[in-house]
Amino acid sequence: MKKQAYNPFLPPDVCIPDGEPHIFGDRVYLYGSHDLEGGRTFCMGDYTVYSAPVDDLADWRCEGVIYRAQQDPDYNERPYMYAPDVVKGNDDRYYLYYCMSGDFGVGGYFGPISVAVCDEPAGKYEYLGFIRYPDGTPMKKYVCFDPCAFNDNGTILIYYGTQYQDEANDILAADEEKMQEVMKRYNKSRDEILATEDNVNGPAVVELEDDMLTVKGEPHHIIPYGVDFGGHEFFEASSMRKVGDKYYFVYSSQKNHELCYAVSDHPDRDFTFRGTIVSNGDVGVNGVTDDTRMNMTGTTHGSIIEINGQWYVFYHRLTHKSDYSRQACAEHIDILPDGTINQAEMTSCGLNGGPLNGKGSYPAVIACNITNGNMPHGSNKIYTENFPNVTNSGDERYIAEISNNTLIGYKYFDFSGGQGMSLTVRGCAGRYVVSTETDGSVIGEIVVPETASWQEITADLSIPDGVHPVFLRFKGEGLSELREIRFF
């Protein structure tokens, strides 16, 4: 039987967030930053690439470390490499664009955009330099952050930037406290900020010469600062794709947990907001709101790609009750005839090409929804309060801090003649109510004893045939932990 693809689709100890997927040859490569499992800040690892055959998205292999933070001249000042991107240049070499940062993002907006080069998509990249003006000075217009590299039929474009709201130049000129905050955040003087065309905030683009370093003309905003996108304005994570003859600008919005998109006939202007592609809290799916988010939410970053005629969105989820251990996920999407994309829901079977088999064992941590009804939105920290979360102890990975009324969801399985289910649990006594909807459609319950060690508990359930999600709602006093689910 062919191996199945789960979310997250990389090995369970691997945290590659900020994913930019690209097809080179007959493989899809995932370029991203590199968190550590249980890390203390963002992007503590070196750039490590995974790839898969375009015709088997369950068969991801590690290509190894392609570039180390120590290779950048700014390593001693800012030792972490943030969200990168790779583009194939007109010389058939591969160019890696990235920015450096310090602990917790401090210094991540200081620039410049660094560049490394390699003859292979996942070989050993070598430092080349930084994006610069023709006189050799670093290009630092606007805010150099989250670069995206795009080869538009021979034209090399770099998209970048970040945006904080309510910081128009006239507001900053009249509010010294806010001005000082912006000056510190971006490491820019008052004169630099007020003299920046339109605003220092916002998504920008610059064209490069064929040397992949030197700018050709001045950078400019692709969306003017202050344009109203109905609460889904750009925040960070620029990514550009071309679909037919349209340009799709994918980005993380001000809500921070969703990837949105805007569309234009041009690569550098006139973008119109079109919608949300995915939220790592399923906010916007089936009536879910910010107040009823279905997971801990936090930063997101990713893009869309067509693989073997099917479109997907790549994004990341949060684990370990922090923003610092983010894992790569992907979902099937459709681009409709009118060019719109309906929001994808989070699933456990994103790259599988269909539902998972309704027989067999699965790691509990492939749950796509984990909520106690009051999940937080991450804010650049590690939380200490109790709430259900994916975590690890050594080589064991499980869902911890499951309290009364916690809901754990898996989407989707294809059941045929399913007679029962088992859970491998430890912790307090209680029961897991099993259903095929978030509420209702109860098909049974699994009563679990108090146990200090892992124990598999089995129950006959008569799972209905067909494609269904499975939801587990815990009832009990105290905390439970879940390592594995099994259908038989």
C-alpha positions in Angstrom: 0.0 0.0 0.0 1.3 3.4 -1.0 2.5 5.6 2.0 -0.1 8.1 3.1 0.6 11.9 3.6 -0.4 13.5 6.9 -0.3 17.1 8.2 2.3 18.0 9.2 3.8 16.3 6.2 7.5 16.3 7.3 8.9 14.1 10.1 7.3 15.0 13.5 10.5 16.4 15.0 11.1 18.8 12.0 9.9 22.4 12.2 10.3 24.1 8.8 7.9 27.1 8.8 7.6 30.0 6.3 7.5 27.5 3.5 8.0 28.6 -0.1 7.4 25.5 -2.4 9.0 25.4 -5.8 9.2 22.8 -8.6 12.6 22.3 -10.1 12.8 19.3 -12.5 10.6 16.5 -11.3 10.6 17.4 -7.6 9.0 20.0 -5.4 11.3 21.7 -2.9 10.3 23.3 0.3 12.4 26.3 1.3 11.7 27.8 4.7 13.2 29.0 7.9 14.1 26.4 10.5 12.6 26.4 14.0 13.8 23.9 16.6 11.4 21.5 18.4 10.7 23.2 21.7 12.9 26.2 20.6 13.3 29.4 22.7 13.1 31.9 19.8 12.3 32.0 16.1 14.5 30.3 13.4 17.3 28.8 15.5 18.3 26.2 12.9 20.2 26.5 9.6 18.4 26.3 6.3 17.4 22.7 5.7 15.5 21.6 2.6 13.1 18.8 2.0 11.8 17.6 -1.4 9.4 15.1 -2.8 8.6 13.7 -6.3 5.8 15.7 -8.0 3.9 12.4 -8.4 4.3 11.2 -4.7 3.7 14.0 -2.1 4.0 11.5 0.7 7.6 10.7 -0.1 9.5 13.7 1.4 13.2 13.3 1.9 15.7 15.5 3.7 18.2 17.2 1.3 20.3 18.3 4.2 21.5 21.7 5.3 21.9 24.0 2.3 23.2 27.1 4.1 24.4 28.0 7.5 23.8 31.2 9.5 27.5 31.5 10.1 28.1 32.1 6.4 26.5 35.5 6.6 28.8 38.4 7.6 26.2 39.7 10.0 26.0 36.4 12.0 27.7 37.8 15.1 25.3 40.7 15.3 22.1 38.9 14.2 22.6 35.1 14.3 19.2 33.8 12.9 18.1 33.5 9.3 14.4 34.4 8.8 12.0 33.4 6.0 13.9 32.8 2.7 13.1 32.2 -0.9 14.9 30.7 -3.8 14.6 31.5 -7.5 16.3 30.1 -10.6 18.2 32.9 -12.3 18.6 33.4 -16.1 22.0 31.8 -15.8 20.4 28.5 -14.6 21.9 28.9 -11.1 19.8 29.1 -7.9 19.7 32.2 -5.7 18.7 32.2 -2.1 17.3 35.5 -0.6 17.0 36.0 3.2 17.3 38.5 6.1 19.1 38.1 9.4 17.6 38.7 12.9 18.4 38.5 16.6 16.4 37.0 19.5 12.6 37.3 19.3 12.8 39.3 16.0 14.9 42.1 17.4 17.0 43.5 14.5 15.0 41.6 11.9 13.9 44.8 10.2 17.4 46.3 10.0 18.3 44.8 6.6 19.8 44.4 4.1 18.5 41.4 2.0 21.3 38.9 1.7 22.0 36.6 -1.2 23.6 33.2 -1.6 24.0 31.1 -4.8 24.3 27.4 -5.8 24.4 25.4 -9.0 21.7 23.0 -7.7 18.4 23.6 -6.0 19.4 21.9 -2.8 23.2 21.9 -2.9 25.6 23.8 -0.8 24.9 27.5 -1.2 27.7 30.1 -0.9 27.3 33.7 0.3 27.2 36.1 -2.7 26.4 39.5 -1.2 23.4 41.7 -0.6 20.9 43.6 -2.7 22.5 46.9 -3.5 22.4 50.0 -5.5 24.8 50.4 -8.6 27.3 52.3 -6.4 27.6 49.3 -4.1 25.6 50.7 -1.1 23.0 48.3 0.4 19.4 48.8 -0.7 17.4 49.5 2.4 14.4 51.4 1.1 11.2 50.6 3.1 11.8 47.6 5.4 13.9 44.7 4.2 12.0 41.7 5.5 10.6 38.4 4.3 12.0 38.6 0.7 10.2 36.7 -2.1 12.1 36.0 -5.3 10.2 35.8 -8.6 11.4 35.1 -12.2 8.8 36.6 -14.5 9.8 35.3 -17.9 13.4 36.6 -17.4 12.6 39.6 -15.2 13.9 39.1 -11.7 11.7 40.7 -9.0 12.2 40.8 -5.3 9.1 41.4 -3.1 9.6 42.3 0.6 8.4 44.5 3.5 6.2 44.6 6.6 3.4 46.9 7.6 2.1 48.2 10.9 -1.2 50.1 10.8 -1.9 53.7 11.9 1.6 54.9 11.1 1.0 57.3 8.2 3.7 60.0 8.0 1.4 62.8 9.2 0.5 60.7 12.3 4.2 60.0 13.0 5.1 63.7 12.5 2.5 64.7 15.2 3.2 61.8 17.7 6.8 61.8 19.0 6.2 58.7 21.1 5.0 56.7 18.1 7.8 58.1 16.0 10.4 57.0 18.5 8.9 53.5 18.5 9.1 53.3 14.7 12.6 54.6 14.6 13.7 51.9 17.1 11.8 49.1 15.3 13.3 49.9 11.9 16.6 51.4 12.9 15.9 54.4 10.8 16.2 58.1 11.5 13.3 60.5 11.7 14.3 62.1 8.4 14.6 58.7 6.6 11.1 57.7 7.8 9.4 60.9 6.8 11.2 61.2 3.5 10.3 57.6 2.4 7.9 57.7 -0.5 4.4 56.9 0.5 5.4 55.3 3.9 8.2 53.2 5.3 5.6 50.5 5.9 4.1 48.3 3.1 4.8 45.6 0.5 7.5 46.6 -1.9 9.0 45.3 -5.1 12.4 45.9 -6.8 13.7 44.6 -10.1 17.3 43.2 -10.2 19.9 43.1 -12.9 21.1 39.7 -14.2 23.8 39.7 -11.5 21.0 39.0 -9.0 22.3 41.7 -6.7 22.1 45.1 -8.2 18.7 46.9 -8.3 17.4 48.2 -11.6 15.6 51.4 -10.8 14.0 52.3 -7.4 11.9 50.0 -5.3 8.2 51.0 -4.9 5.1 49.8 -3.1 2.8 47.4 -4.9 0.0 48.4 -2.6 -0.1 52.0 -1.4 0.0 52.4 2.4 -3.5 52.8 3.9 -5.4 51.0 1.2 -8.5 49.3 2.9 -8.6 45.5 2.5 -11.5 45.2 5.1 -9.3 44.1 8.0 -7.1 41.8 5.8 -4.4 44.3 5.0 -0.8 43.2 4.4 1.4 42.5 7.4 4.3 40.4 6.2 5.3 37.2 4.3 5.3 38.4 0.7 4.9 35.7 -2.0 4.2 36.1 -5.7 2.7 33.5 -8.1 1.4 33.7 -11.7 -1.8 32.0 -12.5 -2.5 32.2 -16.2 -2.0 35.8 -17.1 -2.8 37.1 -13.5 -0.4 37.8 -10.7 -1.4 36.5 -7.2 0.2 38.2 -4.3 0.0 35.9 -1.3 0.7 37.4 2.2 0.1 37.2 5.9 -2.6 39.7 6.9 -2.9 42.0 9.9 -4.8 39.2 11.6 -1.5 37.3 11.6 -3.1 33.8 11.4 -4.3 33.8 7.8 -2.8 33.8 4.3 -4.6 36.1 2.0 -4.3 37.0 -1.6 -4.7 40.0 -3.9 -4.7 39.8 -7.7 -3.6 42.1 -10.5 -2.9 42.1 -14.3 0.6 43.5 -13.4 3.4 42.3 -11.2 4.0 45.6 -9.5 0.8 47.6 -9.1 -3.0 47.6 -9.0 -3.6 44.7 -6.7 -7.2 44.0 -5.6 -8.0 42.0 -2.4 -9.7 38.7 -3.2 -9.9 36.7 0.0 -8.4 34.4 2.6 -6.7 31.1 1.5 -6.2 29.5 4.8 -6.1 30.3 8.6 -4.1 28.2 11.0 -7.0 28.5 13.4 -9.7 27.7 10.8 -11.0 31.2 11.5 -13.6 31.9 8.7 -14.4 28.2 8.1 -17.9 27.1 9.0 -18.6 30.2 11.1 -15.5 30.0 13.2 -14.5 33.4 14.5 -11.4 34.9 16.3 -13.2 34.1 19.6 -13.8 30.5 18.7 -10.6 29.7 16.9 -10.0 25.9 16.5 -6.3 26.0 17.4 -3.7 28.2 19.0 -3.0 30.7 16.3 0.0 32.7 15.4 2.3 33.7 12.6 1.8 32.2 9.2 3.7 32.3 6.0 3.5 30.3 2.8 2.3 30.2 -0.8 0.3 28.4 -3.4 1.6 26.0 -6.1 0.3 23.7 -8.8 1.6 20.2 -8.6 0.6 17.7 -11.3 -2.5 19.7 -12.2 -3.6 20.2 -8.6 -3.3 23.4 -6.6 -2.1 23.5 -2.9 -1.5 26.1 -0.3 1.5 25.6 2.0 1.4 27.2 5.4 2.5 26.3 9.0 0.9 25.5 12.4 2.1 26.2 15.9 3.2 23.6 18.5 4.7 23.6 22.0 2.5 26.5 23.2 4.7 29.0 21.4 5.5 30.8 18.2 8.9 29.1 18.0 8.1 25.5 17.0 6.1 25.8 13.8 5.5 22.9 11.4 4.8 22.7 7.7 1.3 21.9 6.5 -0.5 22.0 3.2 -4.0 21.8 1.9 -5.8 21.2 -1.5 -7.3 24.3 -3.0 -9.2 25.1 -6.2 -8.8 28.2 -8.3 -12.2 28.7 -9.7 -13.0 29.9 -13.3 -13.4 33.5 -12.0 -9.9 33.3 -10.4 -11.1 33.1 -6.8 -9.9 30.7 -4.2 -12.4 29.4 -1.6 -10.8 29.3 1.9 -9.3 25.9 2.7 -10.0 24.2 6.0 -7.2 22.7 8.0 -7.1 18.9 7.6 -5.1 15.9 8.6 -4.8 14.6 5.1 -3.7 17.7 3.1 -1.3 16.3 0.6 -2.8 12.8 0.6 -4.9 13.3 -2.5 -8.0 12.2 -0.6 -9.1 11.0 2.9 -6.9 8.7 5.0 -7.6 5.0 5.3 -10.2 4.3 8.0 -8.2 1.3 9.2 -4.9 1.4 11.1 -2.9 3.5 13.6 -2.2 7.2 13.4 -0.1 9.6 15.5 -2.4 11.7 17.6 -0.5 14.8 16.7 -1.9 14.8 13.1 -5.0 16.4 14.7 -6.0 19.4 12.6 -8.1 21.0 15.3 -7.2 21.2 19.0 -9.2 23.5 21.2 -10.5 24.0 24.7 -12.9 26.7 23.5 -10.5 29.5 24.6 -7.3 29.1 22.6 -4.8 32.0 22.5 -3.2 33.9 19.6 0.6 33.6 19.8 2.5 36.8 20.5 6.2 36.1 20.3 6.5 34.1 23.5 6.1 30.7 25.1 2.9 30.3 27.1 2.9 28.9 30.6 -0.8 28.5 31.3 -2.5 25.2 30.6 -4.2 24.6 27.3 -4.1 21.6 24.9 -1.1 21.5 22.7 1.2 19.3 20.6 4.5 18.7 22.4 7.2 16.2 22.9 9.3 14.4 25.5 12.4 13.0 23.9 11.2 11.0 20.9 7.6 10.8 22.0 5.2 13.3 20.5 1.7 13.7 21.8 -1.2 16.1 22.7 -0.8 17.3 26.2 -2.9 19.3 28.7 -6.2 17.9 27.5 -8.8 19.2 30.0 -12.5 18.9 30.4 -14.4 19.7 27.2 -11.3 19.8 25.0 -12.1 19.0 21.3 -9.6 17.2 19.1 -10.4 16.8 15.4 -9.1 14.7 12.5 -10.3 15.3 8.9 -10.8 13.1 7.0 -11.0 9.3 6.9 -12.6 6.9 4.5 -14.4 4.2 6.6 -15.6 0.8 5.4 -16.9 -1.7 7.9 -15.3 0.1 10.8 -16.1 -1.6 14.1 -14.0 0.2 16.7 -11.3 2.6 17.8 -8.6 2.7 20.4 -6.7 5.5 22.1 -3.2 5.4 23.6 -3.5 7.7 26.6 -2.1 8.6 30.0 -3.1 11.0 32.8 -6.4 11.4 34.6 -9.5 9.2 34.4 -12.3 10.3 32.1 -13.9 9.5 28.8 -13.5 10.6 25.2 -16.8 11.1 23.4 -16.4 10.2 19.7 -18.4 11.9 17.0 -18.4 12.7 13.3 -19.2 16.3 13.8 -17.9 19.0 16.2 -21.1 18.6 18.1 -23.7 15.8 17.7 -23.5 12.6 15.7 -22.0 10.8 18.7 -21.0 7.2 17.8 -19.7 6.2 21.2 -17.2 6.9 23.9 -13.9 5.5 25.1 -13.6 5.4 28.9 -10.0 5.8 30.1 -8.7 5.0 33.6 -6.2 7.0 35.5 -2.7 5.9 34.4 0.8 7.2 34.8 2.1 5.3 31.8 0.8 5.0 28.2 -2.1 2.6 27.9 -4.1 1.6 24.8 -7.9 1.6 25.5 -10.2 0.0 23.1 -14.0 0.4 22.4 -16.5 -1.0 19.9 -18.1 2.0 18.1 -19.7 1.0 14.8 -18.2 3.8 12.8 -20.5 4.6 9.8 -19.2 3.8 6.3 -18.1 6.7 4.1 -15.8 9.8 4.4 -16.1 11.4 7.8 -14.1 13.6 10.2 -13.5 12.2 13.7 -13.8 14.4 16.7 -12.9 13.4 20.3 -14.3 15.5 23.2 -12.7 14.8 26.5 -14.8 14.7 29.7 -13.0 14.5 33.0 -11.4 16.3 36.0 -7.7 16.8 35.6 -5.4 16.5 32.5 -5.1 13.8 29.9 -2.5 13.1 27.2 -3.1 11.4 23.8 -0.3 9.7 21.8 -2.0 7.5 19.2 -5.4 6.7 17.7 -6.3 3.4 15.9 -9.2 2.3 13.9 -10.1 -1.4 13.4 
